[in-house]
Amino acid sequence: MTKVEIKDQEFLEIVVKAIVNHPDDVVVERTLDERGVLLTLKVNPEDMGYVIGREGSTAKSIRTLLRIIGVKNNARLNLKIVEPEGGRGPRTEEAKSRGKSVSDVVGDLAL
């Protein structure tokens, strides 16, 4: 393992372990692909909300910091967060349309 490998992988592990409730379940795998370095992150399913953050803000911030490390070391770093089995998955348009609007909920309360 080179110094750059240790820096990016260790950085990700340290940051994620600091924000989750199950730090022993954090696993970071590092691979090289056609786009550069791919860091794959696996966490306890209960900690996904902490890693993703509200509207993806935490994940976006972690990706930004990894890009900075990559630029300093002339490497392109990508982060893949593995969805745990049984996860919610992406919402489809059909699922979104089934949701109620605020006015629907207020109308239900008035009844």
N, C-alpha and C positions, 0 to 999 in steps of 0.2 A: 504494500500500500504506500502510495506517495504522500507527501506532505499535504498536497491539495485535497486528496481523497479524504484524509483524516479531518481536515478543516471543515469541509462542507458537510460531511456525514455527522461528525461530532457536534457541529453547530446545530444542525437540525434536531439531533437527539436531545441536546441540552435544552433548547428552547421548548420543544414539545413536552419533555418530561416535567418542565417547570409549570406548565399550564394544565396538565391533566391530573385526574385523581388516581389513576393506576399507572404510574411511571414504569413499573416493571413490565407492563404489556406493550410498551413502545418498541417497535422494530423498524429499523431503517435499512433498506437494501440499496446498494449503489451499483448501477450497471451503466455501461456505455452503449449508446445507440446512435443511429444516423444523425440525430439532432444534437448530440452532445452527451452530457451526463444526466442520467435519470435517477432521481432519488425516490424510492417507493416507500411510503409511510403507512404503517399499520398500527392502529391503536385499539384499545378496548372499545367495544360498541357504545358503552356508556359515556365515553369521552369524545365522541365525534362532534358533539355540539361545541365543546371547548376548542377543538382544533379548527373547525370551520368558522365559528363565530357568527354573529348576526349578519345576515345577508352575505356571508362569505368574507367578512372583513378581516378576520384573523388569518385565514388561509391566504388571502391576497397579500397581507403584510409579510407573512413568512416567505412567500414567493418573491416579493420585492427584495427582502434581505438576502435571499439566496442568489438572486441575480447580481446584486452588488458584490457578493463574494466571488461569483463567477467572473465578473468583469475584472476584478483585481487579480484573478489568477488565469486570465485568458481562457476561460472555459464557459460553455453555455450550460447552465443548470436548470433542470426541469423537475418539478415536484408532482408526483402522483399520489393522491390520498386514496387508499383502498377502502371501498365501501364494505363494511362488515356484512356477513350473510344475514339475511332477514332485514336488511336496511330498507329505508323508505324508497330509495331510488328517485329518479327524476320525476317531477310531476308532469303529467300529460295535459294537453289542452282539455280533454274530456274531464279529467279530475278537477281542473281549475274551474270549469263551467258548472260543476255540481256544487261548488262552494257558494255560500250565501253572501250577499253583499251586506253592508252595514244597514242599509234601509230595509232589507228583508228581515234582519234580526230585530230591528226596532219595531217593524210591523208585527212580527210574531209576539213581541212583548206587550204590545197594545191590546192584543186579543184577550 
